[in-house]
Amino acid sequence: MAVMEGPLSKWTNVMKGWQYRWFVLDDSAGLLSYYTSKEKMVRGARRGCVRLKGAVVGIDDDDDSTFTITVDAKTFHFQAHDPDEREKWIRGLEDTIVRHTPSIRRWDPSKPAPTMADFDKKLIESDVYLQLLIEQTSVLERHMLATDDEADRQRCQEVVSSVNNVLESIKHAIVLLQIAKNTAFPVNGVYHPCNAIPEGTSSSASSIGGNVGGVPCQLVPPDSVVPETSYSSSEDEDFFDADDFTGTTPSQSPSGPRLFEVGVETIAGGSGTSDVAPSSASNDPASQVPLLNLPASSTSSGQSLMAFINNHINHFSITDPSSGGTPSIGATQSPSILAHSSTIRKASESGALAQSNDSSEPSIDYDLMYEEDDDPELGSMEGHGSIIHHLLSQVKIGMDLTKVVLPTFILEKRSLLEMYADFFAHPDLFCSIADMTTPQDRMIQVVKWYVSAFHAGRKSEVARKPYNPILGEVFRCYWDIPGVDTKGVDVPDGPIPWAKSNQLCFVAEQVSHHPPISAFYAEHKAKKISFCGHIWTKSKFLGLSICVNNIGQGCVSLMDHDEEYILNFPSGYGRSILTVPWVELGGTCQITCNKTGYNANIEFLTKPFYGGKKHKIYAEVLSPGEKKPVLTVEGEWNGVMSSKLRDGESNIFVDTQSMGTVKKNVKSIAQQAANESRFMWKDVTAGLRFNQIDQATAAKCSLEQKQRDEAKYRKDNGIEWQTNLFDLVGDNWIYKKPLLKRLNQKND
């Protein structure tokens, strides 16, 4: 059944350009077919088609009429007549893709078999989503009690009743999965059948081939697989692109994807492949798992269902029969203890350990973890396909991603506040602005510092996301200026009281949570130069990319010249989120000085989807009242940039590849306040550093939950949040004690 049809332009490999085509979107077949004309469509002379099963639609912010479809490692490029026409096609394509793409990723026999750790992770994820649903239900229940509208209360009651039924089913299913796990993979290799099968299910599960929850529990070894049902001839037609000069078609496995037989693995979404338990077991009453009493009502947001399960199942440890022991209560270690033990062990292997003062157990050297610059490569997202596709299923093209929770494994081991400090990774370039003698030279030096400020914020080509700062979080550091004596006078009233006057000091604070706004300030007292800025990040989903708009501005202040240079920031793009993600910058930025009249335009050029290079930048400096630039700069913002003065020769302007960044000095975590970045995120960083993703996720969730609880308390008690270091003045966040203000107070 055709849902949509109409003209689009398609980028071809034969003509190397846009070609008119007539497209037909067939929702029932999940195909986007195209013809050279509408008449050819009527005659059935199809030029080619794109299979939409598993496809991903993408757009580019720089072009409001083009879009892409990526499927089976091949990308097709299309162009609509206008943005509205593109929007209609994208919505139609997304709806068709959703209907034809399975929501569950099947096991691929070419990849390693799922493990019990995978099962446990899925179980924990299920509990997290369950808690979110419980929290949302609680909000609805509170609204139901508070509303005076009887009709509204009745509607809420119906929704709450339905949701509670769903919650009970989910809890019941999770418990059954735990029973299945403990039945199929008993502790210490001893199988203990469960006589407490819930009502309505088979009670004859004396062997592993019985029933649990009415579903056969037949475990099948990993090499005993059955092929998926063959595709029909129409489904087998992947796509044929007559416009493609190469004429290639993605290879297909003749047998198609394979599955385990329906059993415990299928129910659990994939479990381990350890030895199959014996088909018979002891009938000793002492070995029976006790009947589980499900709670009469939904658990509250403060009570984890996993804790309920652990208390009723994992709390019983079955001893090795060779020891002659009996089942003991509370003998098992909790997952958090095991994770901590594993982290300590891995820390010991890497040398990131320090001996605790009050215990013989070693502690982790958190400072060393932050100093290490060895984030492992993220690699391809295809290994995390189920997680990424789950995220994609929650969003639509153009959707704001502010409240979408991203998986922990893509996080970078530092807060966003600390990343902003990397704007000053070349402190000598920034401080040299004050040394220039003419307005033109000062503007050129501001541009030189600005274009060099972004490469240090990205530690590798692969995209990783810094931690979202917690409201009230603070980060402090300072830099020694290369070639400058570190001896100087103390600055007790400065942003870093323990730093000297000839060092560049930096402080940042998360001043708002919704919207997320970070304010930061830097100063060098001896040079009488400072910088104050704020950034509000707003994310948007583009299909194959994520755009992060950096809304805000910064101001470079030169006290000796009474000059201010106002600037803004480029947007960031996370590209290729389904394969190996990478980052690029895009957008046009300006730097202006009202006093001198000089201004600069800097354009960060994104890579076009056909041809072109990555990370290109072009800048020009204009003198007052003139249209011809006095200086032009071009190159790559994370590589070499060359400059050319008006009627002059080209020279190397900035070479970020040969310039070494200056290491920032940060107070030891043991000496930091509770709201400082590295102290707050140390447990998350430890989990990521030693690849303990579950531990990192738990620590991250704990911080975020504490933030939500504090926000709720303030709202319930009518308390407004008070910032510590910055004040909102108009639309800008201004440091409360800037250098200029302190100097004026001393002169009065």
Buried (B, 14 or more C-beta within 10 A) or exposed (E): EEEBBBBBBBBBEEEEEBBEBBBBBBBEBBBBBBBBBEEBBEEEEBBBBBBBBBBBBBBBBEBBBBBBBBBBEBEBBBBBEEEEBBBEBBBBBBEBBEEBBEEEBBBEBEEEBBBBEBBBBBBBBBBBEBBEBBBEBBEBBEEBEEEEEEEEBEEBEEBBEEBBEEBBEBBBEBBBBBBBBBBBBBBEEBBBBBBEBBEEBBBEBEBBEBBBBEBBBBBBEBEEBEEEEEEEEEBEBBBEBEBBEEEEBEEEEEEBBBBBEBBBBBBBBBBBBEEEBEEEBEEEEEBBBEEBEEEEEBBEBEEBBBEBBBEBBBBBBBBEEEEEEEBEEEEBEEBEEBBBEBBBEBBEEBEBBBEEEEEEEBBBBBBBBBEEEEBEEBEBBEEBBBBBBBBBEEBEBBEEBEEEBBBBBBBBBBBBBBBBBBBBBBBBBBBBBBEBEEBBEBBBBBBBBBBBBBBBBBBBBBBBBBBBBBBBBBBBBBBBBEEBEEEBEEBEEBBBEBBBBBBBBBBBBBBBBEEBBBBBBBBBBBBBBBBBBBBBBBBBBBBBBBBBBBBBBBBBBBBEBEBBBBBBBBBBBBBBBBBBBBBBBBBEBEBBBEEBBBBBBBBBBBBEBEEEEBBBBBBBBBBEEEEEBBBBBBBBBBBEBBBBBEEEEEEEBBEBEEBEBBEBBBBEBEEBEEBBBBBBBBBBBBBBBBEBBBBBBBBBBEBEBEBEEBBEEEEEEEEEEEBEBBEBEEEBBBBEEBBBEBEEEEEE
